């Protein structure tokens, strides 16, 4: 019973964090469409953020649907929880960029042109933060994709081992 609850907790955590990624991605899309500066950087983070949210959902589905020993091993190793922790930290960094770097550049949130200009200048000097976030997004995506591949491989291997020899009537037809 405790294992089932832990699995549900880990799964719901991945779904929650993937929704957070998608929500942040939508905010980034809004800023990309409304700001005149930093469009390329914002778009790169937006695309990777949305993709990361999508593949977290795929990984969650793969873990839930697959009874293979590999999926069970991943659940026991709490890989989903570790990915959740890494993702939560990454989302904090992205939200900080949204609030401290992008929001001040918006006419809606910044009352003066001088403040917007200062925010735009700061953006130019803070590009290392964006590159760091993009690199971390790539690492999280690669980790999740590798886990999905392992679960898929184990499921295919399990199914292949369950297959018997070709029945004689089918072999005769071939």
PyMOL commands that set and color helices and strands:
alter all, ss='L'
color gray80, all
select helices_A, chain A and resi 2-34+39-65+69-76+79-105+113-125+127-162+168-173
alter helices_A, ss='H'
color red, helices_A
deselect
rebuild
show_as cartoon
